[in-house]
Amino acid sequence: MAIKWGIQFTLDTGLVPAMVESDALSVVKMVNSGVSTSVNIGLVVDEVVAFLQLNDVVSVSFVYRKANFVAHSLSKLALKISDDLFWLQTYLTSVEEYVNGDIPVTGFVS
């Protein structure tokens, strides 16, 4: 469902082309193959596949949760909020903390 909502959001806001990353390997496999293991999930997978075919969504790919720290942290934050929120120019300070925490440390000093 999150992949479907994310794709719909990118289309509604014009943030395309887009690449979708998810740490749900089984869902990514279903979307990329167009085959699901459940009738209920199959309906959502069919909608996602249709979105992909008709729009500028470049890919849906799997990433490990550790490599997807910002998205995972924002998902946990969203569980505490009842409204739909998105930020295009201004954002919560906690979002900046998540992003800064995800920047690799290179050991170089500038």
TARAQUI-V818204 format. One record per backbone hydrogen bond with DSSP energy under -0.5 kcal/mol. NH is the residue of the N-H (numbers start at 1). CO is the residue of the C=O. E is the energy in kcal/mol with one decimal. If there is no record, write none. Layout:
((NH | CO | E) (NH | CO | E))
This chain:
((5 | 1 | -2.7) (6 | 2 | -2.7) (7 | 3 | -2.5) (8 | 4 | -2.5) (9 | 5 | -2.5) (10 | 6 | -2.2) (11 | 7 | -2.1) (12 | 8 | -2.7) (13 | 9 | -2.1) (14 | 10 | -0.8) (15 | 10 | -1.6) (16 | 14 | -1.5) (17 | 56 | -0.8) (18 | 56 | -1.8) (20 | 59 | -3.1) (22 | 61 | -2.1) (25 | 23 | -1.0) (28 | 24 | -2.4) (29 | 25 | -2.6) (30 | 26 | -2.0) (31 | 27 | -2.7) (32 | 28 | -2.7) (33 | 29 | -2.1) (34 | 30 | -2.1) (35 | 30 | -0.7) (42 | 38 | -2.4) (43 | 39 | -1.4) (44 | 40 | -0.9) (45 | 41 | -2.8) (46 | 42 | -2.7) (47 | 43 | -1.8) (48 | 44 | -2.5) (49 | 45 | -2.8) (50 | 46 | -2.1) (51 | 47 | -2.4) (52 | 48 | -2.5) (53 | 49 | -2.1) (54 | 50 | -1.9) (55 | 51 | -1.3) (57 | 55 | -0.9) (58 | 18 | -2.6) (58 | 56 | -0.8) (59 | 18 | -0.8) (61 | 20 | -2.8) (63 | 22 | -2.2) (67 | 64 | -1.1) (68 | 64 | -0.7) (68 | 65 | -1.2) (69 | 66 | -0.6) (72 | 68 | -2.5) (73 | 69 | -2.7) (74 | 70 | -2.5) (75 | 71 | -2.1) (76 | 72 | -2.0) (77 | 73 | -2.1) (78 | 74 | -2.4) (79 | 75 | -1.1) (80 | 77 | -1.6) (81 | 78 | -1.2) (95 | 92 | -0.9) (96 | 92 | -1.1) (97 | 93 | -1.9) (98 | 94 | -2.1) (99 | 95 | -2.4) (100 | 96 | -2.9) (101 | 97 | -2.1) (102 | 98 | -0.8) (102 | 99 | -1.0) (103 | 99 | -0.6) (103 | 100 | -0.8) (106 | 104 | -0.6))
